[in-house]
Amino acid sequence: MTRALLPNDPRRLGDYELLGRLGEGGMGAVYLGRRPGGRLVAVKVIRPEYAWDTEFRGRFRSEVNRAREVPGFCTAAVLDADPDHATPYLVVEYVDGPSLHEVIKQEGPLSGGTLHSVAVGVATALAAIHGAGVIHRDLKPQNVLFSLGTPKVIDFGIARALEATSRHTRTDQMVGTVGYMAPERFDDRDSGPPADVFAWGVLVAFAATGRTPFRGDSPAATAGRILTQPPDLTGLDGPLRELVASALAKEPADRPTAHELLDRLVASGPSGELARRPELQAAASAVAALPAERVRTDARPGRRRPGRVLVAAAVAAIVLVGGGLLGMHMLATLRADPASFRDGASSGPAAAASGTAGRPPAVAAATGVQRPTLIDRLDRPGQWKPTPVDEDAAGWCSFKNNRMVATTNLSGVYECTGPTETFGGEQTIEVDATVLDQGACAMIWFRVVDTSGYQASFCRADVRLGLNDDGEVKGERKAASAAFRPGRTHRAGVAVRGDTAYLTVDGTTALTMPLTDPQLAAGRVQFGALNDANDGSSSAAFADAELRSPTVGRPPKFADLLGKGPVTSAAKLYSYDSAADAAVVEPVLYLSGPDYCTLFKLKSDDEKCEQETAIVESHLRLSIPVRAEPAFATWEDADGEGRCVGTMTGGGTCPIKEPEFTGWLRENPQALIGISTSGGVVTRLAEMYSP
């Protein structure tokens, strides 16, 4: 059913005229559009809050490209997309027919040949989708539409653009509908094609009975039944019941593949049923002849969490899937503006992307940063950690004279232990590097996965870029440079733009190299030293590290905790080290639901506006010094009268001692706090009030 456009709806996107509204989902609004030539299409426009995020845009672009490879057998074809539009959009085939959910609601459960045809059609679509290397991730009756009686699956693969970005990889932030989620989606394993097969089983059971086989009184109860109980298949009989039961196995490895589903359905269906549906029979036969799915099953075998923990994780996921807020862990998908941290002035990475001669090319409209973004002065342990000095060790990292020093010993190379965050896509890495010995090189490794990654070397007589494949350097390129003579400090950098890496010295490109290994699309960043003389030990020093990725648009400003003046803000506290007088924090905005919707210009009837509170992450992780004896405060008081409750920015007000605060932090890792700084130094840490 098409509804009239709302006053704020766009009237045209690219070449497409928008005629009316078809609906609205988790990713955004869906419009009926007309392309040049008059063909009707469905145009899916992404929510504004996702448009800030270049990581989402990159995932969206990748998933759209994959989805366009899906053959058009029982699927709605992906026709066009513009990931770079101010609000990214996707254009798909318009299916002028009701959804399976609407059919069941209006006409009741299906049976006989009609039910079998739905099972065959959806299995055909899954086999085609998986064969193209795509996973649906949100298969449900609303995503199965009928075109002249033939089922067509829509929205395949696109949900991964939401879920697979780094902010959606936790179990408490999943995309999907609870009743159709496989057990592995609630524990610590990734989901793959078997999760779609599980959803197929739930969907067919719903089509046959009008209810899902794990239905409970609440989403939490439904999740608990999915994790612990057998399915209720009352009303479903014969071979189809057996096939649905096998698709609903708790373990992914125990389920048939989509191709196996299709083979068994064709062999076991009512006599002559497919012959009466030649279009469906042709699609099933064509897909059955295609190669089996190219998608790797991501569900990892191994130890499962105890059932109680699984159910708890499921409950956390359910609240967020439904669009609500669980405590203070609903994290919005936005990015920080560097200008808000540096009084409007861009530092190293911005200069590296300025597009001036000799520098890496600019990124269009790059005014913000993308997760993960890290800033560490490296003047004390923070996001990088020291290791003990040991004559029998390969090397060590230490903090001396406001710098981190990497030293090789028994090995020719040594990497300091740093952040575990994964960087992918466009990025800029910059650090002040100093070679301390004649035979030493300062090293930056990027896109590191296990023991492989790309490496940039800053040495006494030259600079280098190469691929380190498990200790073997391949395709290394060199350029003469006297910048890193021992004792001299320069800004060493790596910028990744598209499929090219740029090695920079003081912001100017010295070397470029194509990034050719498809297995190294993303990875960790490490600093360290290389002994280029193979004689004794060697050292390199590092300071003022900044790891950033550009984004499009201009996100809201967050508190400048490193600024000169006094600042109070809400923040996530990742660690507090009293011995090193250091903390690792992330500034956040802690907002009421209405303020959240005002900030991001959402309509007042959006469900997010009804939330009591919402958190907007900056995705900028800072290592920041702490005063020798900071103040600590709590929001909990013994009499329970609420006298310690402070503000949404400043946290609690009742003073406590450091052991009480650190004890609370151990029980609440990555807790939300009120933080006060002066001159870039933390003066107060307060437990944040949580309603």
C-alpha positions in Angstrom: 0.0 0.0 0.0 1.4 3.4 -1.1 0.9 6.4 1.2 1.4 10.1 0.3 4.8 11.7 0.7 5.2 13.6 4.0 6.2 17.3 3.9 9.9 16.6 4.7 10.3 13.7 2.3 12.5 14.1 -0.7 10.7 14.4 -4.1 13.7 13.2 -6.2 16.9 11.2 -5.6 19.3 11.1 -8.4 17.5 10.1 -11.5 14.5 8.8 -9.6 11.2 10.6 -9.0 9.6 9.7 -5.7 5.8 9.1 -5.9 4.9 7.9 -2.4 5.8 6.1 0.7 5.8 2.3 0.8 6.9 1.9 4.4 9.7 2.4 7.0 12.2 0.0 8.5 15.3 -0.2 10.6 17.5 1.2 7.9 15.2 4.0 6.8 12.2 4.9 4.7 11.1 3.1 1.5 9.6 5.0 -1.4 7.8 4.1 -4.6 9.9 5.7 -7.3 9.9 6.1 -11.1 13.1 5.7 -13.1 13.7 7.4 -16.5 11.6 5.5 -19.0 8.7 5.1 -16.5 9.6 1.8 -14.7 8.5 1.7 -11.1 11.1 0.9 -8.5 11.4 0.8 -4.7 13.9 3.3 -3.3 15.3 2.7 0.2 16.8 5.8 1.8 19.1 5.3 4.7 18.4 7.0 8.1 20.2 10.3 8.6 22.1 9.1 11.7 23.9 6.4 9.6 24.8 8.9 6.9 27.5 10.4 9.1 29.5 7.2 9.1 32.0 6.4 6.3 32.5 2.9 7.7 28.8 2.3 7.2 29.0 3.8 3.7 31.9 1.5 2.9 30.0 -1.5 4.1 26.9 -0.4 2.3 28.8 0.0 -0.9 30.4 -3.4 -0.6 27.1 -5.2 0.3 25.2 -3.5 -2.6 27.9 -4.7 -5.0 27.6 -8.2 -3.7 23.8 -8.1 -3.8 23.8 -7.0 -7.4 25.5 -10.3 -8.3 22.6 -12.3 -6.9 20.7 -14.0 -9.8 17.1 -13.0 -10.1 15.6 -16.3 -9.0 12.8 -15.6 -6.5 14.6 -12.4 -5.5 13.9 -8.7 -6.0 16.8 -7.5 -8.1 19.1 -4.7 -6.9 19.1 -2.1 -9.6 21.1 0.9 -8.5 22.6 2.6 -5.4 24.4 5.8 -4.4 26.5 5.2 -1.2 28.0 8.7 -1.6 24.7 10.7 -1.6 24.1 12.9 1.4 21.6 10.2 2.5 22.7 7.0 0.8 20.0 5.1 -1.0 19.4 1.8 -2.7 17.1 1.1 -5.7 15.5 -2.3 -6.1 12.9 -4.0 -8.2 9.4 -3.0 -7.2 7.2 -6.0 -6.4 3.6 -5.0 -6.6 2.1 -7.6 -4.3 1.4 -8.4 -0.6 4.0 -9.8 1.8 3.8 -13.2 3.3 3.0 -11.6 6.6 0.0 -9.8 5.1 -1.2 -12.9 3.4 -1.2 -15.0 6.6 -2.8 -12.1 8.5 -5.7 -11.8 6.0 -6.2 -15.3 4.8 -4.8 -17.5 7.6 -2.1 -20.3 7.5 -1.1 -21.9 4.2 -1.3 -25.6 3.4 -0.7 -28.2 0.7 0.8 -27.0 -2.6 0.7 -23.3 -1.7 2.7 -23.9 1.5 5.2 -26.1 -0.4 5.6 -23.4 -3.1 6.5 -20.8 -0.5 9.0 -23.2 1.1 10.5 -23.9 -2.4 10.5 -20.2 -3.5 12.3 -18.9 -0.3 14.8 -21.8 -0.4 15.5 -21.0 -4.0 16.1 -17.4 -3.1 18.5 -18.4 -0.3 20.4 -20.7 -2.5 20.9 -18.0 -5.1 21.8 -15.4 -2.4 24.3 -17.7 -0.7 25.7 -18.7 -4.1 26.6 -15.1 -4.8 28.5 -14.8 -1.5 25.7 -12.9 0.4 24.0 -13.6 3.7 20.5 -12.2 4.2 20.5 -11.8 8.0 16.9 -10.6 8.3 14.7 -13.2 6.6 11.1 -12.9 7.9 7.6 -12.9 6.4 7.7 -9.1 5.8 10.7 -9.6 3.5 8.9 -12.2 1.3 6.6 -10.5 -1.3 4.3 -12.2 -3.9 4.6 -11.3 -7.5 1.8 -13.0 -9.6 1.7 -15.7 -6.9 5.5 -16.4 -6.9 7.4 -15.5 -3.7 10.3 -13.0 -4.0 12.8 -12.3 -1.2 13.8 -8.7 -0.6 16.4 -6.9 1.5 19.0 -9.6 1.2 22.5 -8.8 2.5 22.0 -5.1 3.1 21.5 -5.6 6.9 25.1 -6.5 7.1 26.1 -2.9 6.4 24.5 -2.1 9.7 25.6 -5.1 11.7 29.1 -5.7 10.4 30.5 -2.2 11.0 32.7 -2.2 14.1 30.1 -0.6 16.2 27.6 -3.4 15.5 29.7 -6.5 16.1 28.8 -6.9 19.7 26.0 -9.2 20.7 24.0 -6.4 22.2 23.7 -4.6 18.9 22.3 -6.9 16.3 20.1 -6.3 13.3 17.1 -8.6 12.9 13.7 -9.8 14.3 14.1 -11.8 17.5 11.7 -14.7 16.6 13.7 -15.5 13.5 17.2 -15.3 14.9 19.4 -18.4 15.1 20.9 -19.3 18.5 24.4 -18.4 17.4 23.3 -14.8 16.9 22.9 -14.6 20.7 26.3 -16.0 21.7 29.9 -15.2 20.9 29.9 -16.7 17.4 29.4 -14.9 14.2 26.5 -15.9 12.0 26.7 -17.2 8.5 24.4 -19.0 5.9 23.1 -21.5 8.6 21.5 -18.6 10.4 19.5 -17.9 7.2 18.5 -21.6 7.0 17.2 -21.3 10.6 15.2 -18.3 9.7 13.8 -20.2 6.7 12.6 -22.9 9.2 10.9 -20.3 11.4 9.3 -18.7 8.3 7.9 -21.9 6.9 6.5 -22.9 10.3 4.9 -19.5 10.6 3.4 -19.8 7.1 1.9 -23.3 8.1 0.6 -22.4 11.6 0.3 -18.6 11.8 2.8 -18.5 14.7 6.5 -18.8 15.2 7.8 -22.1 16.7 9.5 -20.4 19.7 6.9 -17.8 20.5 7.0 -16.6 24.1 5.1 -13.9 26.1 8.0 -11.4 25.5 11.0 -11.1 23.3 13.2 -12.2 26.1 11.1 -15.4 26.6 11.2 -16.0 22.8 15.0 -15.7 22.9 15.2 -18.1 25.8 13.2 -20.7 24.0 15.3 -20.3 20.9 18.4 -21.0 23.0 17.1 -23.8 25.2 13.8 -25.4 23.9 12.8 -27.5 21.0 10.5 -25.9 18.4 6.7 -26.2 18.6 5.8 -27.6 15.2 2.2 -28.6 16.0 0.2 -28.3 12.8 3.1 -29.0 10.5 3.2 -32.6 9.2 4.9 -34.9 6.7 8.3 -34.4 5.0 8.1 -30.7 5.4 7.9 -31.0 9.2 11.1 -33.1 9.2 12.9 -30.6 7.0 11.8 -27.6 9.1 12.9 -29.4 12.2 16.4 -30.0 10.7 16.6 -26.4 9.7 15.9 -25.4 13.4 18.8 -27.4 14.9 20.6 -25.5 17.6 24.0 -26.1 16.1 24.7 -24.5 12.8 26.6 -27.5 11.5 23.5 -29.7 12.0 21.4 -27.7 9.6 21.1 -28.4 5.9 22.5 -25.9 3.4 20.1 -23.9 1.3 21.0 -26.1 -1.7 20.2 -29.2 0.3 16.9 -27.7 1.4 16.0 -27.1 -2.2 17.0 -30.6 -3.4 14.9 -32.2 -0.6 12.0 -29.9 -1.2 11.9 -30.7 -5.0 12.1 -34.4 -4.3 9.5 -34.5 -1.5 6.8 -32.1 -2.7 3.2 -32.9 -3.6 3.0 -34.7 -6.9 2.9 -32.3 -9.9 2.8 -29.2 -7.7 5.9 -27.5 -9.3 4.7 -28.4 -12.8 1.7 -26.2 -12.2 4.0 -23.4 -11.3 6.4 -23.3 -14.3 8.1 -20.0 -13.3 8.9 -21.4 -9.8 10.0 -24.7 -11.2 12.4 -23.1 -13.7 13.9 -20.9 -10.9 14.4 -23.9 -8.6 16.0 -25.9 -11.4 18.3 -23.1 -12.4 19.5 -22.4 -8.9 19.9 -26.1 -8.1 22.4 -26.3 -11.1 24.5 -23.4 -9.7 27.6 -24.0 -7.5 27.0 -24.3 -3.8 27.3 -21.2 -1.6 30.5 -19.3 -1.7 29.8 -17.8 1.7 32.2 -19.0 4.4 30.3 -20.2 7.5 31.4 -17.7 10.2 29.9 -19.5 13.2 32.9 -20.5 15.2 33.0 -23.9 16.8 34.2 -24.2 20.4 33.1 -23.6 23.9 29.6 -22.1 24.3 28.6 -19.8 27.0 26.5 -21.2 29.8 22.8 -21.0 29.0 22.2 -18.3 31.7 24.8 -16.0 30.1 23.3 -16.7 26.6 19.9 -15.7 27.7 21.3 -12.5 29.3 23.1 -11.6 26.1 19.9 -12.3 24.2 17.9 -10.0 26.4 20.5 -7.3 25.8 20.2 -7.8 22.1 16.4 -7.9 22.1 16.0 -4.5 23.8 18.2 -2.9 21.1 16.7 -4.9 18.2 13.4 -3.5 19.3 14.8 0.0 19.2 14.8 0.6 22.9 17.5 1.3 25.4 19.1 -1.2 27.9 20.5 0.9 30.7 23.1 3.1 29.3 24.5 0.8 26.6 22.5 2.0 23.6 25.3 3.6 21.6 24.4 5.7 18.6 26.2 5.5 15.3 27.9 8.9 15.0 31.4 10.3 14.6 33.4 13.0 16.3 34.4 16.3 14.7 38.2 16.9 15.1 37.6 20.6 15.3 35.8 20.2 18.6 39.0 18.7 20.1 41.5 21.2 18.6 39.8 24.5 18.8 38.8 24.2 15.1 42.3 23.5 13.9 43.1 20.3 12.1 46.3 18.5 13.1 48.5 16.1 11.3 46.0 13.8 9.6 43.9 16.7 8.3 47.1 18.1 6.8 47.9 14.8 5.2 44.5 14.8 3.5 44.6 18.4 2.4 45.2 17.4 -1.3 48.2 19.8 -1.7 51.1 18.8 -3.9 53.2 15.9 -2.6 50.5 14.8 -0.1 47.9 12.0 -0.2 44.8 12.9 -2.1 42.0 14.5 -0.2 38.8 12.6 0.8 35.7 14.3 -0.4 34.0 16.4 2.3 36.2 14.8 5.0 35.5 16.9 8.0 35.2 14.3 10.8 36.7 11.1 12.0 35.6 7.5 11.9 35.8 4.8 14.5 38.2 3.7 15.7 40.1 7.0 16.2 42.8 7.0 18.8 44.9 9.8 20.3 47.8 9.0 22.7 50.6 11.3 23.7 52.7 8.2 24.4 54.2 10.0 27.4 53.0 7.3 29.8 51.3 3.9 29.7 47.8 4.3 28.2 46.6 2.6 25.1 50.1 1.3 24.5 51.6 -0.8 27.4 55.2 -1.2 28.7 56.9 -4.6 28.7 59.7 -5.7 31.2 63.3 -5.2 30.3 64.7 -8.7 30.0 68.0 -9.7 28.5 66.5 -13.0 27.4 63.6 -11.3 25.6 63.1 -10.5 22.0 62.8 -6.8 23.0 60.8 -4.5 25.1 58.8 -1.2 25.3 59.4 1.4 28.0 58.3 5.0 28.7 61.2 7.5 29.1 61.4 11.3 28.8 57.8 11.6 27.8 58.2 9.1 24.9 57.6 5.4 24.3 60.8 3.6 23.4 60.8 0.3 21.4 64.0 -1.7 21.7 65.0 -4.8 19.8 67.1 -7.3 21.7 67.4 -11.0 20.6 65.1 -10.4 17.7 65.7 -8.1 14.7 62.3 -6.5 15.1 60.0 -5.7 18.1 56.4 -4.4 18.2 55.0 -2.6 21.2 51.7 -3.9 22.6 49.0 -1.5 21.6 45.3 -1.2 20.9 43.4 -4.2 19.6 41.0 -2.1 17.5 40.8 -2.9 13.8 41.3 -0.2 11.2 39.9 -0.6 7.7 39.2 1.6 4.7 40.5 5.2 4.5 42.8 6.0 7.4 45.7 8.2 8.5 48.3 7.2 11.0 50.8 9.8 12.3 53.3 9.7 15.1 56.4 11.7 16.0 59.2 9.2 15.4 62.9 9.3 16.4 65.6 6.8 15.4 67.9 6.5 18.4 70.7 4.2 16.9 72.6 4.2 13.6 71.2 0.8 12.7 67.6 1.3 13.8 64.4 2.0 11.9 61.2 3.3 13.4 58.3 1.1 12.3 54.6 1.5 11.6 52.7 -1.7 10.9 49.1 -1.3 9.6 46.3 -3.7 8.6 48.0 -6.4 10.8 46.1 -9.7 10.9 47.8 -12.4 13.0 51.4 -12.3 11.8 50.9 -10.6 8.5 50.4 -6.9 7.6 51.8 -4.0 5.7 54.8 -2.1 7.1 56.4 1.3 6.8 60.0 1.7 7.8 61.6 5.0 8.7 65.4 4.5 8.6 68.6 6.5 8.7 69.2 6.6 4.9 65.8 5.7 3.4 62.1 5.0 4.0 60.3 1.8 2.8 56.9 0.3 2.2 56.2 -3.4 1.9 54.0 -6.4 2.7 55.2 -8.5 5.7 53.8 -12.0 5.1 54.5 -14.0 8.3 58.0 -12.5 8.6 58.8 -12.4 4.9 58.8 -8.9 3.4 57.4 -8.8 -0.2 57.3 -6.1 -2.8 59.1 -3.6 -0.7 59.6 -0.1 -2.2 62.3 2.3 -1.1 63.1 6.0 -1.4 66.2 7.8 -0.2 65.7 10.0 2.8 68.0 11.6 5.4 65.2 12.8 7.6 65.5 10.1 10.2 69.2 10.4 11.1 69.7 9.3 14.7 68.4 11.8 17.2 66.2 13.7 14.7 62.4 13.7 15.3 60.0 13.9 12.3 56.3 13.3 11.8 56.1 9.7 10.4 52.8 8.7 8.7 50.9 6.3 6.6 47.7 7.4 4.7 45.5 4.8 3.0 43.3 6.2 0.2 41.4 3.6 -1.7 43.7 0.7 -2.6 46.9 2.8 -2.2 49.1 3.4 0.8 51.1 6.7 1.1 54.1 6.9 3.3 54.5 10.5 4.5 57.3 12.4 6.3 56.1 15.6 7.9 52.9 15.4 5.9 54.6 15.0 2.5 54.4 11.8 0.5 57.7 10.0 0.1 56.4 6.6 -1.2 53.3 5.0 -2.5 52.4 1.3 -2.8 49.2 -0.5 -4.0 47.5 -2.7 -1.3 47.1 -6.0 -3.1 46.3 -8.6 -0.4 42.5 -9.1 -0.2 42.9 -10.9 3.2 44.3 -7.6 4.6 41.4 -5.3 4.1 41.6 -4.2 7.7 43.7 -4.9 10.8 45.6 -3.5 13.8 48.1 -0.7 13.9 51.4 -1.3 15.7 54.6 0.8 16.5 58.0 -0.7 17.0 61.7 -0.9 16.0 63.7 -2.7 13.4 67.4 -3.5 13.8 68.7 -2.8 10.3 72.3 -3.5 11.3 71.9 -6.9 12.8 74.4 -6.0 15.5 73.4 -5.6 19.1 70.1 -3.9 20.1 68.5 -0.9 18.5 65.8 1.6 19.6 63.2 4.0 18.2 61.1 6.4 20.1 57.5 7.6 19.5 55.3 10.4 20.8 51.9 12.1 20.0 50.2 9.3 18.1 47.1 10.0 16.2 45.1 7.3 14.3 42.2 8.7 12.3 39.8 7.8 9.5 37.9 10.5 7.6 34.1 10.7 7.4 31.6 12.7 5.4 29.4 15.3 7.0 29.7 17.2 10.2 28.8 15.3 13.3 28.0 17.0 16.6 30.8 18.4 18.8 32.0 16.7 21.9 33.9 18.1 24.8 37.5 18.9 24.2 39.0 17.1 27.2 42.5 18.0 26.0 41.8 21.7 25.8 43.3 24.4 27.9 40.2 25.4 29.9 38.2 23.6 32.6 35.8 21.0 31.0 33.2 18.7 32.4 31.7 15.9 30.2 30.2 12.5 30.2 32.6 9.8 29.0 33.2 6.1 28.8 36.1 5.0 31.0 38.2 2.2 29.5 41.0 2.2 32.0 42.4 4.1 35.0 46.0 3.6 36.1 46.7 5.3 39.4 50.4 4.3 39.2 50.9 5.9 35.8 48.5 8.8 36.6 46.7 8.0 33.3 43.2 7.2 32.0 41.8 6.1 28.7 38.4 7.7 28.0 36.0 8.4 25.2 33.9 11.6 25.3 30.2 11.0 24.8 26.9 12.9 24.7 24.4 11.7 27.3 21.0 12.9 26.1 17.3 12.6 26.8 15.3 11.0 24.0 13.7 14.2 22.8 17.1 16.0 22.8 18.6 13.1 20.8 15.8 13.5 18.2 16.2 17.2 18.1 20.0 16.9 17.6 19.6 14.5 14.7 16.4 16.0 13.3 14.3 12.9 13.7 10.6 13.1 13.6 8.9 13.4 16.9 7.0 10.1 16.5 10.3 8.2 16.0 10.6 5.5 18.7 14.0 6.9 19.7 12.4 10.1 20.8 10.4 8.1 23.4 13.6 6.7 25.1 14.4 8.2 28.5 18.1 8.6 27.7 20.5 7.9 24.8 24.2 7.9 24.4 26.1 9.2 21.4 29.6 8.0 21.1 32.4 10.2 19.8 34.5 7.1 18.9 37.6 9.1 19.8 39.6 7.2 22.4 42.0 9.4 24.3 44.9 8.7 26.6 44.9 11.5 29.1 47.0 12.3 32.2 45.4 12.3 35.6 46.3 14.6 38.5 48.2 12.9 41.3 45.3 13.0 43.7 42.1 13.5 41.7 38.7 13.8 43.3 36.3 10.8 43.1 32.5 10.8 43.5 29.6 8.4 43.6 25.9 8.8 42.8 24.8 6.1 45.3 24.1 7.0 48.9 23.4 4.7 51.8 20.0 6.2 52.8 18.7 5.9 49.3 17.3 9.4 49.2 19.1 10.4 46.0 21.2 13.2 47.6 24.3 12.1 45.5 22.6 12.2 42.1 24.2 14.8 40.0 23.8 15.8 36.4 23.9 14.0 33.1 27.2 15.6 32.5 28.9 15.7 35.8 28.0 12.4 37.4 27.6 11.8 41.1 28.3 14.3 43.8 29.2 12.4 47.0 32.9 12.1 47.7 34.5 8.6 47.9 38.0 7.3 48.1 40.0 5.9 45.2 39.7 2.2 46.3 35.9 2.5 46.2 36.0 4.1 42.8 38.4 1.5 41.3 36.2 -1.3 42.9 33.2 0.1 41.2 35.1 0.3 37.9 36.0 -3.4 38.2 32.4 -4.2 38.5 31.4 -1.9 35.7 34.0 -2.1 32.9 33.8 0.7 30.3 31.5 2.5 32.7 29.9 5.8 32.0 31.5 8.6 34.2 31.4 12.3 34.7 35.0 13.6 34.0 36.5 17.0 34.7 39.7 18.2 33.2 41.8 21.3 33.5 44.5 22.1 31.0 44.1 18.6 29.5 44.6 16.9 32.9 41.9 14.9 34.7 40.9 16.5 38.0 37.8 14.5 38.9 36.2 11.2 38.1 32.6 10.6 39.1 30.3 7.6 38.8 27.6 8.5 36.3 24.0 8.4 37.4 22.0 5.6 35.7 18.2 5.8 35.9 
